[in-house]
Amino acid sequence: MRRGSIQAGLAFRKLQGAFIAAQLAVATASPVAALPVAAGSPLINLAAERESYLLGEPIYLRMESQRAPVPSLEEGSFLLAIQAAGEPEWIYHPPLRYRAGPAKYADTTARARDGVPMHSDPERIRFARIICADGELVFRKPGRYRLRLIALPSAEEPGAKRAAPPASGPVVSDTLTVSFRDPSSAADKKAYSILARNPGEYGLALYLEGGDQLRDGMAIIAELAASQSAYTRAASFVLSSDWSQDFNDYAGGLSRPIDLQKALAWAQWDKGNGAYIPIRNAYRLAAAADLVSNRSGSVPGLAAVRARLASFLASLSANEAAWLKSF
């Protein structure tokens, strides 16, 4: 591996600054029994940017809580259950697992924050990238899939590793249905054949939104970004995210710093096909611009990034601005 192991790559990523430890764990897909819907209205509403996807595309899952802050799937505080038509329901465990700091979700008081209405409070909105599990794509064949969130049994410690599937818990969300289909256009078929060379590393690179240590995965991402296919947008965003972060070698020394010019060149700003990618891209670029400006007052590309960010942030609705805060 050219720039450190996967765990070394994870160590410096700022996916969530409040989390105090991170580790890469093997994702598992474990059969569970069908679960009854919890009484009353669901605690968490699920939404995806669209209903239909090509095989190999990620789902950017939006989770909005009605009554309490939403923990992430990576904390293991609740589980995502997925069921294909005619098949048993199974539990998705994301490849990245970490523990939350003890005070992260201590305040569950319902109120507005920084002028943001309660329904779009950043602590009540979280996103998840559903793409990779157990070295493979989560959605590996065409069809319809049902997604819903399930609470952990109270005896199980959040974030703990599991040797076996947990007992069934109550359903805490509504049910989201999405479908996957085979690519049909020549460009999409060719792009899918590219990602199919190593779907596990491709999926992990999408999940991590970069990762120079994933040589095969990032090579696939680079080809897809140039493919002019349905896979181009997400791949280009991953390249922008990748160049928005430093990468360290095995010994922890700086081996490849942020490059704002390359990050800006690959950035995605169009919200027409979904808001997650451009808002997440803005988050990455803003963090990168702050970091390099603290290092040096004169950085190539800094002024261009600041100007583009200002224009994009001015275009956000109140809810979209709240989503940005949720990252």
Secondary structure, DSSP 8 states (H G I E B T S, - for coil): -TT--HHHHHHT--S-TT--EEEE----EEE-----B-SSS-SEEEE-S-SEEETT--EEEEEEESSS----GGGTSEEEEEEETTS--EEE--SEEEE--TTTT-------BTTB-GGG-GGGEEEEEE-EETTEES--SSEEEEEEEEE--TTS-TT---SS------B-B--EEEEEE---SHHHHHHHHHHTTSHHHHHHHHHHT--TT-HHHHHHHHHHHTS-STTHHHHHHHHHHHHTS-EE-TTS-EEE---HHHHHHH-----TT-SHHHHHHHHHHHHHHHHHHHH-S--TTHHHHHHHHHHHHHT--HHHHHHHHH-
